[in-house]
């Protein structure tokens, strides 16, 4: 009798299916794990092109089409379009995108994947973030009106009022909501951006001297800025509301859009409506950029996504802040001509060149980037 037996044909046939079953089971388990993992929430949000609004056009309110910009003064017919651009953010601390969505966005040049904390900082609620964004939008509208009217030669006095104070920041317990800011370190300001620059220049090593008017009484406080959790720029933790004594009443109707980046296009729309002739020459022109009450154009977020939003909306031309050129140069979508501007006056010069068919002398981001590299 042998100690070893030779497997029968039926035994050999049984082993092969068993190996296959084990192999397929492992494959299915791995696939299920990958699928399950891909739908887990991530520590990221997705930024993508958002809605586009023509500042020379209309919006629907209560089932009626009304001008996006309404001016209580003599206005002139316009042609073409001056599109303001937005970005949409997919995700929040409460509803984060899954890995599958994030992976798709990584390979889509019109989208950006950003750390959650860079958009929604720790300790800041969604409601607080939305309120700050609303104030920024409201300020950008006021700044745009002031910039356009000043460009037209009007005198526009300014008042800066504290709207909110962030808990845990240096201003808490010193400054109060409703305080009117008169000076910072002895300097008065025509807009919020200039005041922020003064605080940033002050730094975090020494206090800034802030003079306010509270209930009709002048008060002075020494407040030492700290780095912003979001940007690292020195701040004291206040949101400031700007108001102007405007010689012309201007109403901008735009709901559910926040942030300061539409300021440039609001100013261009107001200027175009208040001047004879047509600034666009019938062209479809998009743009983005913050604006100060004195007409300086500042950097914005999501400029790459906004370029794709402009292209999708049918714009042939786009104006961007010169300070965003590092992100623009080499990333312009085919079919979109992009020009860099640093002031409202430069933006008006760009419109003149576009409408007149003479753009050779307009500044591109490639030129700005090349000059910065020298």
Secondary structure, DSSP 8 states (H G I E B T S, - for coil): --SS----HHHHHHHHHHHHHHHHHHHHHHHHHHHHHHTSB-SEEEEEEEEEEETTSEEEETTEEEESEEESS------SEEEEEEEEEE--SSS--BHHHHHHHHT-TTEEEEEHHHHS-TT--HHHHHHHHHHHHHHHHHHHHHHHHHHTT----EEEEEEEE-TTSTTTTTS-TT-EEEEETTB--SSHHHHHHHHHHH-SSS-EEEEEEETTEEEEEEE--EE-TTT--EE-SEEEEEEE--SS-EEE---S--SSTTHHHHHHHHHHHHSSS-SSTT-EEEE--EE-TT-BEE--S-HHHHHHHHHHTT-SEEEEEGGGHHHHTT---TT-EEEEESBHHHHHHHHHHHHTT--TTS--HHHHHHHHH-
